[in-house]
């Protein structure tokens, strides 16, 4: 069976598998059962393909075949494959058998998969119901992925299958989960753009301190163009951390170090008692994270917040500050996705923003279209910081900041807007050349930024309107609209709090 399997076929199978759990398990939870089963099916198909290849060479010499298989990139122990479990789908202890299989896979691939399945229990009565119902659901789950057309042997399916299916499920669950934009994943085109703006090169250490499922790290690795790189990540959500580890495994990035921790309060990427440093730092952190750890920031043992402590209810500059502090001095590059409020909000954020500009660290501001993320309609921006602009760095003489207004550069998709390859090329070309194009890009001097009180709102620098219109009024209108969106979020939070108080 050599025909390619489309991503839509796999997505459909995953969505059909969701029917097994609906009404019993929370959607944010049952996607983990589905994705782990999909992962097991994928590695079982790869293993079986290798087995058939060796069997053609060595006939029925099972011991020799097993020795050859054990030298592969991963080990699939006897009795632990998807097909072993499917053969036992009528067993009274099916949940226990699945747990044992996953535990065995972890044990035999300790350096690559240790702890990946620790947060998921296929034998949980509280999650999957009593024994009879649980066994029925697990049997249906195995049957959903046992169809011949879902044979995922090498050459038939992309190694991106798990990550892409994860994104698909998150999009479908978005309204149910009620998560804020950016907490789960970065759309592929935005990941690609972020990686290209960050410019990772051979030999670089690349970090994503809010790595989610690891898609952005994968894109940054692809941008290098060889296998000569090192990947690092941190993720606070246990099940998402496990998915990132699986993603690294599937993409052959077995040496990637992905830590399960809170980046802002307890970062685990350390070299003894100091934070590790990286050539490239990229991230799409959760937007305006509330309760991010401001109370602990003043006593931060790594002294990351010396420029100022961001507001308790908005962790954007906490992530930005961390990223800059872990970028290598005089050479590190940082690219981060942010909501537009980061560009112009005052108070503590305004003071931090001013200091970053006065330090000559800000290299570019790229405004992107609205509705790029399926879970939110707000437009976002990418900030690029370059520590080679510091004294002694390669770009220390560069004092201007490039503004790119790509808010109108997109294709209208079915559920959200899309950046095409041509759009990406146009943005990256202007970025690389630091080119000024009327109504699209502008190089702002330090004096110009200072005159605008270090407000980075893009319409202040890139005039996309007719000459006879008042630029300041239009810029102010954009700020008002962004603030109104934030006000709506605050009101929603206040309403929830009041409801809790009434109870």
VOPAGU-2260 file (C-alpha; in pm, 1 decimal, decimal comma):
REM VOPAGU-2260
SITE   aa  ch    i         X         Y         Z
SITE  UNK   A    0       0,0       0,0       0,0
SITE  UNK   A    1     203,1     291,6    -133,4
SITE  UNK   A    2     -60,7     564,1    -175,0
SITE  UNK   A    3      -5,1     871,5      38,4
SITE  UNK   A    4    -237,7     938,7     330,9
SITE  UNK   A    5    -365,1    1294,6     341,5
SITE  UNK   A    6    -365,1    1495,3     661,6
SITE  UNK   A    7    -742,5    1531,9     622,4
SITE  UNK   A    8    -784,5    1152,2     633,6
SITE  UNK   A    9    -595,5    1133,1     961,1
SITE  UNK   A   10    -781,4    1434,4    1099,0
SITE  UNK   A   11   -1112,7    1270,4    1010,9
SITE  UNK   A   12   -1010,6     950,6    1189,1
SITE  UNK   A   13    -907,0    1149,8    1497,0
SITE  UNK   A   14   -1233,3    1343,1    1496,3
SITE  UNK   A   15   -1432,6    1021,8    1459,6
SITE  UNK   A   16   -1241,6     882,1    1757,5
SITE  UNK   A   17   -1362,0    1179,9    1961,1
SITE  UNK   A   18   -1716,1    1040,2    1942,0
SITE  UNK   A   19   -1600,4     759,8    2170,0
SITE  UNK   A   20   -1540,0    1006,9    2452,1
SITE  UNK   A   21   -1796,6    1282,0    2402,8
SITE  UNK   A   22   -2015,0    1342,6    2704,7
SITE  UNK   A   23   -1785,0    1139,3    2929,8
SITE  UNK   A   24   -1447,1    1312,2    2922,1
SITE  UNK   A   25   -1365,8    1683,6    2892,3
SITE  UNK   A   26   -1253,3    1768,2    2534,7
SITE  UNK   A   27    -930,7    1924,6    2659,6
SITE  UNK   A   28    -849,0    1587,7    2815,4
SITE  UNK   A   29    -967,8    1327,0    2565,2
SITE  UNK   A   30    -756,0    1473,4    2286,4
SITE  UNK   A   31    -457,9    1336,4    2483,4
SITE  UNK   A   32    -592,8     979,5    2464,5
SITE  UNK   A   33    -645,6    1020,0    2091,4
SITE  UNK   A   34    -304,2    1171,3    2021,3
SITE  UNK   A   35    -118,1     911,3    2228,3
SITE  UNK   A   36    -301,3     633,9    2042,9
SITE  UNK   A   37    -215,5     801,3    1711,8
SITE  UNK   A   38     149,6     823,7    1821,2
SITE  UNK   A   39     152,8     453,8    1913,4
SITE  UNK   A   40      -4,7     362,4    1579,1
SITE  UNK   A   41     252,1     570,9    1390,4
SITE  UNK   A   42     561,2     422,2    1556,9
SITE  UNK   A   43     409,7      72,4    1527,7
SITE  UNK   A   44     366,4     119,0    1152,1
SITE  UNK   A   45     723,7     246,5    1116,8
SITE  UNK   A   46     851,9     -47,1    1322,1
SITE  UNK   A   47     649,9    -300,2    1122,4
SITE  UNK   A   48     781,6    -155,9     797,0
SITE  UNK   A   49    1140,4    -199,1     921,5
SITE  UNK   A   50    1059,2    -551,5    1039,9
SITE  UNK   A   51     932,9    -652,5     694,8
SITE  UNK   A   52    1246,0    -506,4     535,7
SITE  UNK   A   53    1474,3    -714,8     761,3
SITE  UNK   A   54    1259,5   -1026,6     721,1
SITE  UNK   A   55    1319,0   -1012,6     348,0
SITE  UNK   A   56    1692,7   -1012,0     422,9
SITE  UNK   A   57    1709,3   -1268,6     704,1
SITE  UNK   A   58    1405,2   -1486,7     651,6
SITE  UNK   A   59    1260,3   -1633,5     970,7
SITE  UNK   A   60    1566,2   -1562,8    1186,1
SITE  UNK   A   61    1364,5   -1371,1    1449,5
SITE  UNK   A   62    1657,4   -1322,6    1685,9
SITE  UNK   A   63    1870,1   -1160,8    1416,4
SITE  UNK   A   64    1579,9    -943,5    1303,0
SITE  UNK   A   65    1519,0    -831,5    1660,3
SITE  UNK   A   66    1887,4    -740,9    1706,1
SITE  UNK   A   67    1874,3    -529,1    1391,4
SITE  UNK   A   68    1551,8    -362,9    1500,4
SITE  UNK   A   69    1696,7    -282,1    1842,1
SITE  UNK   A   70    1960,6     -72,9    1667,3
SITE  UNK   A   71    1694,2     146,1    1510,2
SITE  UNK   A   72    1627,2     501,2    1632,0
SITE  UNK   A   73    1374,0     368,0    1883,0
SITE  UNK   A   74    1281,3      34,9    2037,9
SITE  UNK   A   75     931,5    -110,7    2028,1
SITE  UNK   A   76     927,9    -390,6    2288,3
SITE  UNK   A   77     750,3    -720,9    2231,9
SITE  UNK   A   78     382,8    -697,3    2314,8
SITE  UNK   A   79     381,1    -316,4    2317,3
SITE  UNK   A   80     280,9    -231,4    1960,7
SITE  UNK   A   81     -56,7     -98,5    1853,7
SITE  UNK   A   82    -122,3    -430,2    1680,1
SITE  UNK   A   83     -50,2    -630,0    1996,5
SITE  UNK   A   84    -307,2    -419,2    2179,9
SITE  UNK   A   85    -556,8    -444,5    1895,9
SITE  UNK   A   86    -526,0    -823,2    1909,2
SITE  UNK   A   87    -621,7    -800,4    2277,3
SITE  UNK   A   88    -903,1    -547,8    2225,7
SITE  UNK   A   89   -1155,8    -779,5    2393,1
SITE  UNK   A   90    -946,3    -825,6    2708,8
SITE  UNK   A   91   -1112,9    -748,3    3042,4
SITE  UNK   A   92    -808,1    -541,5    3148,0
SITE  UNK   A   93    -752,4    -349,4    2822,9
SITE  UNK   A   94    -674,4     -19,2    2999,4
SITE  UNK   A   95    -407,8    -190,5    3207,2
SITE  UNK   A   96    -257,2    -353,1    2896,9
SITE  UNK   A   97    -231,4     -13,6    2722,0
SITE  UNK   A   98     -70,1     144,5    3028,9
SITE  UNK   A   99     181,8    -142,1    3049,8
SITE  UNK   A  100     265,4    -108,2    2679,9
SITE  UNK   A  101     329,8     266,0    2711,6
SITE  UNK   A  102     536,9     211,1    3025,9
SITE  UNK   A  103     747,2     -47,8    2843,5
SITE  UNK   A  104     802,8     187,2    2549,0
SITE  UNK   A  105     920,2     459,0    2788,8
SITE  UNK   A  106    1154,7     219,3    2968,1
SITE  UNK   A  107    1316,9     100,6    2644,8
SITE  UNK   A  108    1352,4     455,8    2509,1
SITE  UNK   A  109    1436,3     631,5    2834,6
SITE  UNK   A  110    1655,3     909,4    2697,1
SITE  UNK   A  111    1395,0    1006,7    2437,4
SITE  UNK   A  112    1055,2     939,7    2591,3
SITE  UNK   A  113    1093,9     919,2    2968,1
SITE  UNK   A  114     788,5    1062,0    3143,1
SITE  UNK   A  115     598,6    1134,6    2821,8
SITE  UNK   A  116     301,1     916,0    2916,4
SITE  UNK   A  117     302,4     984,5    3288,6
SITE  UNK   A  118      -0,1    1215,6    3277,1
SITE  UNK   A  119    -232,5     983,1    3091,9
SITE  UNK   A  120    -402,4     679,2    3240,8
SITE  UNK   A  121    -594,8     448,1    3008,4
SITE  UNK   A  122    -718,1     255,9    3310,9
SITE  UNK   A  123    -868,3     554,8    3493,9
SITE  UNK   A  124   -1218,9     499,3    3622,8
SITE  UNK   A  125   -1265,8     869,8    3699,4
SITE  UNK   A  126   -1181,7     966,1    3340,6
SITE  UNK   A  127   -1304,1     673,3    3132,5
SITE  UNK   A  128   -1576,6     516,0    3343,6
SITE  UNK   A  129   -1619,1     179,9    3510,3
SITE  UNK   A  130   -1451,0    -131,1    3372,8
SITE  UNK   A  131   -1716,2    -242,4    3122,8
SITE  UNK   A  132   -1770,9     106,5    2977,0
SITE  UNK   A  133   -1397,7     180,1    2983,6
SITE  UNK   A  134   -1312,4    -135,9    2791,2
SITE  UNK   A  135   -1581,2     -61,9    2533,7
SITE  UNK   A  136   -1446,3     290,2    2476,1
SITE  UNK   A  137   -1086,3     175,2    2448,5
SITE  UNK   A  138   -1182,7    -101,5    2205,1
SITE  UNK   A  139   -1361,6     152,8    1986,2
SITE  UNK   A  140   -1056,5     381,1    2004,6
SITE  UNK   A  141    -828,2     102,3    1880,1
SITE  UNK   A  142   -1075,5      17,0    1605,1
SITE  UNK   A  143   -1086,0     380,1    1490,3
SITE  UNK   A  144    -714,8     368,5    1410,9
SITE  UNK   A  145    -697,6      11,0    1281,4
SITE  UNK   A  146    -845,3      83,4     939,0
SITE  UNK   A  147    -619,7     -34,3     650,8
SITE  UNK   A  148    -629,6     308,2     486,0
SITE  UNK   A  149    -457,6     450,4     796,7
SITE  UNK   A  150    -142,3     241,4     754,7
SITE  UNK   A  151     118,8     509,6     836,4
SITE  UNK   A  152     430,1     334,3     710,9
SITE  UNK   A  153     723,7     556,4     598,4
SITE  UNK   A  154     661,1     729,0     269,6
SITE  UNK   A  155     284,6     735,0     314,2
SITE  UNK   A  156     258,2    1003,6     578,9
SITE  UNK   A  157     447,4    1314,1     692,9
SITE  UNK   A  158     638,0    1314,2    1021,4
SITE  UNK   A  159     432,8    1625,5    1105,0
SITE  UNK   A  160     123,7    1406,6    1142,5
SITE  UNK   A  161      93,9    1424,1    1522,5
SITE  UNK   A  162     158,0    1797,4    1548,7
SITE  UNK   A  163     -79,9    1874,7    1263,5
SITE  UNK   A  164    -355,0    1658,4    1413,0
SITE  UNK   A  165    -301,3    1826,8    1747,8
SITE  UNK   A  166    -354,2    2166,3    1583,4
SITE  UNK   A  167    -663,7    2035,7    1407,6
SITE  UNK   A  168    -814,8    1910,5    1734,0
SITE  UNK   A  169    -729,9    2233,3    1915,6
SITE  UNK   A  170    -907,4    2431,7    1643,3
SITE  UNK   A  171   -1213,8    2210,1    1672,4
SITE  UNK   A  172   -1211,4    2226,3    2052,0
SITE  UNK   A  173   -1130,4    2597,5    2075,7
SITE  UNK   A  174   -1479,4    2716,1    2166,4
SITE  UNK   A  175   -1526,7    2437,8    2421,0
SITE  UNK   A  176   -1188,5    2477,8    2585,4
SITE  UNK   A  177   -1224,3    2856,4    2607,1
SITE  UNK   A  178    -849,3    2906,6    2592,1
SITE  UNK   A  179    -683,4    3237,0    2512,5
SITE  UNK   A  180    -505,5    3283,1    2183,5
SITE  UNK   A  181    -149,8    3164,3    2164,9
SITE  UNK   A  182    -162,4    2928,6    2463,8
SITE  UNK   A  183    -167,6    2613,1    2256,1
SITE  UNK   A  184       5,2    2651,5    1923,2
SITE  UNK   A  185     130,4    2886,2    1656,3
SITE  UNK   A  186     -20,5    2862,4    1305,0
SITE  UNK   A  187     229,7    2709,7    1065,1
SITE  UNK   A  188     276,7    3022,0     851,3
SITE  UNK   A  189     342,6    3235,9    1161,0
SITE  UNK   A  190     592,9    2976,8    1288,0
SITE  UNK   A  191     769,5    2982,0     953,3
SITE  UNK   A  192     782,0    3361,9     949,2
SITE  UNK   A  193     908,5    3379,0    1307,1
SITE  UNK   A  194    1183,8    3127,2    1231,0
SITE  UNK   A  195    1292,4    3314,4     918,4
SITE  UNK   A  196    1306,8    3646,1    1101,0
SITE  UNK   A  197    1512,4    3490,2    1382,4
SITE  UNK   A  198    1769,5    3357,0    1130,6
SITE  UNK   A  199    1895,3    3041,0    1305,7
SITE  UNK   A  200    2216,6    2907,8    1152,0
SITE  UNK   A  201    2438,5    2601,5    1177,2
SITE  UNK   A  202    2572,2    2537,4    1522,9
SITE  UNK   A  203    2309,8    2750,0    1697,3
SITE  UNK   A  204    2143,9    2669,5    2026,6
SITE  UNK   A  205    1774,5    2746,6    1973,0
SITE  UNK   A  206    1523,7    2792,0    2254,9
SITE  UNK   A  207    1147,2    2836,4    2284,1
SITE  UNK   A  208    1060,1    2918,0    2647,6
SITE  UNK   A  209     685,9    2867,4    2584,9
SITE  UNK   A  210     718,0    2582,8    2337,3
SITE  UNK   A  211     368,1    2431,7    2346,4
SITE  UNK   A  212     364,0    2127,2    2117,9
SITE  UNK   A  213     706,2    2214,7    1975,6
SITE  UNK   A  214     601,5    2323,3    1626,8
SITE  UNK   A  215     798,2    2648,3    1637,4
SITE  UNK   A  216    1115,4    2464,4    1739,1
SITE  UNK   A  217    1067,6    2226,2    1447,0
SITE  UNK   A  218    1033,4    2520,5    1206,6
SITE  UNK   A  219    1343,4    2688,6    1347,6
SITE  UNK   A  220    1535,2    2362,7    1305,3
SITE  UNK   A  221    1423,8    2337,1     941,4
SITE  UNK   A  222    1542,3    2691,7     879,4
SITE  UNK   A  223    1899,0    2590,8     973,2
SITE  UNK   A  224    1918,4    2363,6     669,4
SITE  UNK   A  225    2124,4    2089,0     836,2
SITE  UNK   A  226    2121,1    1875,0    1151,2
SITE  UNK   A  227    2384,3    2094,8    1315,4
SITE  UNK   A  228    2178,3    2262,8    1588,2
SITE  UNK   A  229    2057,4    2206,9    1943,6
SITE  UNK   A  230    1695,3    2252,9    2049,7
SITE  UNK   A  231    1567,4    2355,1    2392,5
SITE  UNK   A  232    1220,7    2430,8    2523,1
SITE  UNK   A  233    1008,7    2484,4    2832,3
SITE  UNK   A  234     636,9    2419,9    2870,5
SITE  UNK   A  235     417,3    2459,6    3178,1
SITE  UNK   A  236     131,1    2228,1    3075,6
SITE  UNK   A  237     215,1    1862,5    3139,3
SITE  UNK   A  238      15,2    1707,4    2855,8
SITE  UNK   A  239     138,6    1968,7    2608,5
SITE  UNK   A  240     497,4    1908,1    2725,6
SITE  UNK   A  241     446,4    1536,8    2653,8
SITE  UNK   A  242     319,9    1621,1    2305,3
SITE  UNK   A  243     628,0    1836,8    2243,1
SITE  UNK   A  244     849,7    1542,8    2340,9
SITE  UNK   A  245     658,4    1317,1    2100,9
SITE  UNK   A  246     693,3    1582,0    1829,2
SITE  UNK   A  247    1070,1    1600,0    1880,3
SITE  UNK   A  248    1085,3    1219,7    1866,7
SITE  UNK   A  249     890,5    1201,2    1540,7
SITE  UNK   A  250    1111,7    1463,8    1377,0
SITE  UNK   A  251    1433,9    1292,0    1474,6
SITE  UNK   A  252    1525,0    1567,2    1721,7
SITE  UNK   A  253    1592,0    1307,5    1990,3
SITE  UNK   A  254    1852,7    1517,2    2169,1
SITE  UNK   A  255    1616,0    1812,5    2217,8
SITE  UNK   A  256    1587,1    1913,9    2581,4
SITE  UNK   A  257    1226,5    2000,3    2663,9
SITE  UNK   A  258    1161,2    2085,5    3029,0
SITE  UNK   A  259     826,2    2072,1    3207,2
SITE  UNK   A  260     828,0    2386,4    3420,7
SITE  UNK   A  261     703,8    2742,2    3465,8
SITE  UNK   A  262     940,8    2959,7    3265,1
SITE  UNK   A  263     865,5    3279,3    3455,6
SITE  UNK   A  264     879,1    3147,3    3811,7
SITE  UNK   A  265    1094,5    2835,7    3792,5
SITE  UNK   A  266    1291,8    2802,4    3466,1
SITE  UNK   A  267    1466,7    2464,8    3436,5
SITE  UNK   A  268    1698,8    2540,4    3144,4
SITE  UNK   A  269    1995,7    2614,3    3366,0
SITE  UNK   A  270    2369,9    2560,1    3362,6
SITE  UNK   A  271    2438,2    2497,8    3730,6
SITE  UNK   A  272    2278,8    2801,8    3897,7
SITE  UNK   A  273    2271,1    3027,7    3593,1
SITE  UNK   A  274    2024,9    3049,1    3309,9
SITE  UNK   A  275    2144,9    2886,0    2989,3
SITE  UNK   A  276    2220,9    3120,4    2701,0
SITE  UNK   A  277    2110,5    3072,5    2341,6
SITE  UNK   A  278    2192,0    3202,2    1993,6
SITE  UNK   A  279    1824,4    3217,5    1898,5
SITE  UNK   A  280    1516,5    3255,0    2119,0
SITE  UNK   A  281    1169,4    3233,3    1962,7
SITE  UNK   A  282     823,5    3210,7    2117,8
SITE  UNK   A  283     453,0    3265,9    2089,5
SITE  UNK   A  284     377,6    3305,2    2461,6
SITE  UNK   A  285      22,4    3316,1    2599,9
SITE  UNK   A  286    -110,2    3666,3    2537,1
SITE  UNK   A  287    -141,7    3899,0    2837,9
SITE  UNK   A  288    -112,9    3614,1    3088,1
SITE  UNK   A  289    -280,3    3691,0    3420,3
SITE  UNK   A  290    -117,0    3588,7    3751,9
SITE  UNK   A  291     212,9    3516,8    3580,8
SITE  UNK   A  292     421,4    3557,1    3899,1
SITE  UNK   A  293     468,7    3930,6    3947,9
SITE  UNK   A  294     476,2    3886,7    4326,6
SITE  UNK   A  295     787,4    3670,6    4297,9
SITE  UNK   A  296     957,4    3875,6    4026,5
SITE  UNK   A  297    1119,3    4132,4    4255,6
SITE  UNK   A  298    1315,5    3854,9    4427,9
SITE  UNK   A  299    1396,9    3670,3    4104,9
SITE  UNK   A  300    1729,7    3497,9    4168,9
SITE  UNK   A  301    1826,0    3536,9    3803,0
SITE  UNK   A  302    1765,7    3915,2    3812,3
SITE  UNK   A  303    1568,1    3902,8    3488,9
SITE  UNK   A  304    1333,6    4189,3    3572,2
SITE  UNK   A  305    1586,1    4461,8    3645,6
SITE  UNK   A  306    1426,6    4690,4    3386,2
SITE  UNK   A  307    1098,7    4681,0    3576,5
SITE  UNK   A  308     827,3    4437,9    3679,4
SITE  UNK   A  309     538,7    4398,1    3432,9
SITE  UNK   A  310     178,6    4430,2    3559,4
SITE  UNK   A  311      33,4    4134,5    3751,4
SITE  UNK   A  312    -240,8    4087,1    3494,1
SITE  UNK   A  313     -22,8    4103,6    3181,5
SITE  UNK   A  314     280,0    3878,3    3147,9
SITE  UNK   A  315     379,7    3983,0    2794,9
SITE  UNK   A  316     688,1    4178,6    2898,1
SITE  UNK   A  317     780,2    3910,9    3152,0
SITE  UNK   A  318     825,5    3665,4    2864,2
SITE  UNK   A  319     999,5    3926,3    2648,6
SITE  UNK   A  320    1239,1    4013,3    2931,5
SITE  UNK   A  321    1319,6    3647,1    2995,2
SITE  UNK   A  322    1387,9    3588,9    2625,5
SITE  UNK   A  323    1626,1    3883,4    2600,7
SITE  UNK   A  324    1809,9    3784,4    2917,8
SITE  UNK   A  325    1875,4    3429,5    2791,3
SITE  UNK   A  326    1990,7    3544,4    2446,6
SITE  UNK   A  327    2369,1    3549,6    2415,0
SITE  UNK   A  328    2521,5    3892,0    2478,6
SITE  UNK   A  329    2637,7    4077,6    2166,5
SITE  UNK   A  330    2497,3    3814,4    1928,0
SITE  UNK   A  331    2168,7    3654,4    2041,7
SITE  UNK   A  332    1855,7    3699,4    1831,1
SITE  UNK   A  333    1499,1    3707,5    1967,8
SITE  UNK   A  334    1166,1    3689,9    1782,0
SITE  UNK   A  335     837,2    3689,9    1971,7
SITE  UNK   A  336     465,7    3707,8    1885,5
SITE  UNK   A  337     275,9    3968,9    2089,6
SITE  UNK   A  338     -69,6    4130,9    2105,0
SITE  UNK   A  339     -74,3    4492,4    1985,3
SITE  UNK   A  340    -118,0    4630,7    2336,5
SITE  UNK   A  341     249,2    4549,4    2396,2
SITE  UNK   A  342     338,0    4818,5    2143,0
SITE  UNK   A  343     174,2    5112,0    2318,2
SITE  UNK   A  344      48,9    5037,4    2671,1
SITE  UNK   A  345     186,7    5273,9    2934,1
SITE  UNK   A  346     275,8    5231,9    3300,5
SITE  UNK   A  347     533,5    4965,6    3386,5
SITE  UNK   A  348     517,1    4825,2    3034,6
SITE  UNK   A  349     589,3    5164,8    2881,6
SITE  UNK   A  350     898,1    5206,6    3102,1
SITE  UNK   A  351    1030,6    4860,8    3011,2
SITE  UNK   A  352     967,5    4926,3    2642,6
SITE  UNK   A  353    1153,6    5258,8    2662,7
SITE  UNK   A  354    1454,9    5096,5    2827,5
SITE  UNK   A  355    1472,2    4822,5    2566,1
SITE  UNK   A  356    1473,5    5086,3    2291,0
SITE  UNK   A  357    1730,0    5301,2    2472,4
SITE  UNK   A  358    1951,7    4992,6    2500,6
SITE  UNK   A  359    1928,6    4968,7    2119,6
SITE  UNK   A  360    1798,0    4610,7    2136,2
SITE  UNK   A  361    1480,7    4646,2    1929,6
SITE  UNK   A  362    1547,7    4566,6    1563,7
SITE  UNK   A  363    1204,8    4537,1    1399,3
SITE  UNK   A  364     828,1    4549,9    1453,8
SITE  UNK   A  365     615,1    4348,5    1211,2
SITE  UNK   A  366     238,4    4394,9    1219,8
SITE  UNK   A  367      36,3    4094,0    1100,6
SITE  UNK   A  368    -328,7    4059,4     988,6
SITE  UNK   A  369    -621,2    3992,8    1216,6
SITE  UNK   A  370    -786,1    3649,3    1240,3
SITE  UNK   A  371    -467,1    3450,6    1181,4
SITE  UNK   A  372    -539,3    3242,0    1490,2
SITE  UNK   A  373    -856,3    3027,5    1482,6
SITE  UNK   A  374    -916,5    3096,8    1852,5
SITE  UNK   A  375    -900,5    3477,7    1836,8
SITE  UNK   A  376    -968,3    3755,2    1588,8
SITE  UNK   A  377    -718,4    4008,3    1725,1
SITE  UNK   A  378    -423,8    4115,0    1509,6
SITE  UNK   A  379     -76,3    4035,4    1640,9
SITE  UNK   A  380     274,5    4165,1    1587,9
SITE  UNK   A  381     622,2    4017,0    1589,0
SITE  UNK   A  382     898,3    4193,3    1779,7
SITE  UNK   A  383    1256,1    4118,1    1677,3
SITE  UNK   A  384    1537,4    4198,8    1918,7
SITE  UNK   A  385    1904,2    4173,2    1824,7
SITE  UNK   A  386    2175,3    4169,7    2088,2
SITE  UNK   A  387    2440,5    4216,0    1820,0
SITE  UNK   A  388    2332,3    4582,1    1831,0
SITE  UNK   A  389    2492,8    4608,3    2175,5
SITE  UNK   A  390    2834,6    4775,2    2210,1
SITE  UNK   A  391    3091,6    4534,2    2069,6
SITE  UNK   A  392    2834,6    4348,6    1860,2
SITE  UNK   A  393    2837,2    4313,1    1481,8
SITE  UNK   A  394    2546,3    4556,8    1438,8
SITE  UNK   A  395    2630,6    4807,4    1711,9
SITE  UNK   A  396    2610,8    5096,5    1462,7
SITE  UNK   A  397    2253,4    5016,1    1367,9
SITE  UNK   A  398    2029,6    5262,1    1552,4
SITE  UNK   A  399    1703,9    5253,6    1358,7
SITE  UNK   A  400    1402,4    5025,2    1398,0
SITE  UNK   A  401    1229,2    4870,4    1098,2
SITE  UNK   A  402     848,8    4886,1    1098,0
SITE  UNK   A  403     657,1    4658,2     859,1
SITE  UNK   A  404     280,7    4690,3     827,2
SITE  UNK   A  405     168,0    4356,6     683,2
SITE  UNK   A  406    -184,2    4387,7     824,2
SITE  UNK   A  407    -336,1    4374,9     475,5
SITE  UNK   A  408    -115,0    4091,7     348,9
SITE  UNK   A  409    -325,7    3774,5     367,0
SITE  UNK   A  410    -567,2    3541,3     194,9
SITE  UNK   A  411    -917,5    3494,6     331,0
SITE  UNK   A  412    -957,4    3136,6     453,7
SITE  UNK   A  413   -1265,7    2939,5     549,6
SITE  UNK   A  414   -1238,4    2999,8     924,0
SITE  UNK   A  415    -943,0    3235,5     953,7
SITE  UNK   A  416    -701,3    3436,3     742,9
SITE  UNK   A  417    -389,4    3279,0     594,6
SITE  UNK   A  418     -38,3    3399,2     511,2
SITE  UNK   A  419      68,4    3247,4     178,9
SITE  UNK   A  420     424,3    3164,3      78,9
SITE  UNK   A  421     430,0    3477,3    -138,9
SITE  UNK   A  422     325,3    3689,0     158,8
SITE  UNK   A  423     602,3    3540,4     370,6
SITE  UNK   A  424     857,2    3610,1      99,4
SITE  UNK   A  425     753,2    3973,8      68,4
SITE  UNK   A  426     781,4    4032,2     443,9
SITE  UNK   A  427    1116,1    3853,1     478,7
SITE  UNK   A  428    1260,4    4031,2     175,3
SITE  UNK   A  429    1183,6    4374,6     320,2
SITE  UNK   A  430    1316,2    4262,4     659,6
SITE  UNK   A  431    1643,0    4133,0     515,1
SITE  UNK   A  432    1703,8    4444,9     304,8
SITE  UNK   A  433    1573,3    4680,7     572,7
SITE  UNK   A  434    1390,5    4841,6     286,4
SITE  UNK   A  435    1151,0    5136,0     300,0
SITE  UNK   A  436     839,3    5090,3      86,6
SITE  UNK   A  437     559,9    5343,6      80,7
SITE  UNK   A  438     262,5    5236,3     292,5
SITE  UNK   A  439     436,9    4909,1     386,3
SITE  UNK   A  440     762,3    4968,9     573,0
SITE  UNK   A  441     962,7    5244,7     739,3
SITE  UNK   A  442    1297,3    5281,5     916,7
SITE  UNK   A  443    1241,9    5490,5    1228,1
SITE  UNK   A  444    1533,3    5670,1    1389,3
SITE  UNK   A  445    1584,0    5682,0    1764,9
SITE  UNK   A  446    1482,1    6049,3    1762,4
SITE  UNK   A  447    1157,9    5958,7    1586,8
SITE  UNK   A  448    1082,3    5691,2    1845,6
SITE  UNK   A  449    1162,2    5935,7    2123,9
SITE  UNK   A  450     932,9    6198,7    1972,8
SITE  UNK   A  451     653,0    5940,9    1987,3
SITE  UNK   A  452     727,9    5874,8    2356,5
SITE  UNK   A  453     854,5    5525,9    2257,8
SITE  UNK   A  454     507,0    5427,4    2145,4
SITE  UNK   A  455     548,9    5154,0    1881,5
SITE  UNK   A  456     197,4    5160,2    1740,4
SITE  UNK   A  457     265,3    5082,3    1375,2
SITE  UNK   A  458      36,9    5344,5    1206,8
SITE  UNK   A  459     250,8    5614,8    1372,5
SITE  UNK   A  460     539,4    5508,0    1147,8
SITE  UNK   A  461     386,6    5345,0     839,8
SITE  UNK   A  462     126,5    5564,0     672,3
SITE  UNK   A  463    -127,2    5336,8     505,8
SITE  UNK   A  464    -378,4    5615,2     447,9
SITE  UNK   A  465    -418,8    5905,4     209,2
SITE  UNK   A  466    -195,5    6208,3     267,8
SITE  UNK   A  467    -482,5    6440,1     357,6
SITE  UNK   A  468    -595,3    6222,5     646,1
SITE  UNK   A  469    -477,1    6289,9     998,5
SITE  UNK   A  470    -225,6    6019,8    1086,6
SITE  UNK   A  471    -231,8    6083,8    1460,9
SITE  UNK   A  472    -609,7    6056,1    1474,6
SITE  UNK   A  473    -603,4    5728,5    1286,6
SITE  UNK   A  474    -327,2    5594,3    1506,9
SITE  UNK   A  475    -528,2    5693,4    1811,3
SITE  UNK   A  476    -833,4    5518,2    1669,2
SITE  UNK   A  477    -630,4    5197,0    1638,1
SITE  UNK   A  478    -520,8    5227,2    2000,2
SITE  UNK   A  479    -878,4    5287,8    2112,9
SITE  UNK   A  480   -1003,3    4977,7    1932,3
SITE  UNK   A  481    -729,4    4762,8    2086,4
SITE  UNK   A  482    -803,3    4904,1    2431,1
SITE  UNK   A  483   -1174,5    4840,2    2385,7
SITE  UNK   A  484   -1098,9    4476,6    2307,5
SITE  UNK   A  485    -891,5    4450,8    2623,7
SITE  UNK   A  486   -1166,0    4625,4    2822,6
SITE  UNK   A  487   -1414,7    4364,7    2703,5
SITE  UNK   A  488   -1184,6    4091,8    2832,5
SITE  UNK   A  489   -1150,5    4266,7    3169,8
SITE  UNK   A  490   -1527,0    4306,7    3198,7
SITE  UNK   A  491   -1572,0    3938,5    3124,4
SITE  UNK   A  492   -1322,9    3849,0    3398,3
SITE  UNK   A  493   -1493,1    4084,4    3645,0
SITE  UNK   A  494   -1828,2    3927,1    3565,0
SITE  UNK   A  495   -1689,7    3580,5    3636,8
SITE  UNK   A  496   -1539,1    3698,7    3966,7
SITE  UNK   A  497   -1866,0    3859,2    4073,4
SITE  UNK   A  498   -2052,8    3537,5    3994,9
SITE  UNK   A  499   -1809,2    3346,7    4213,8
SITE  UNK   A  500   -1855,4    3596,4    4498,2
SITE  UNK   A  501   -2235,2    3564,1    4476,7
SITE  UNK   A  502   -2204,8    3189,2    4516,4
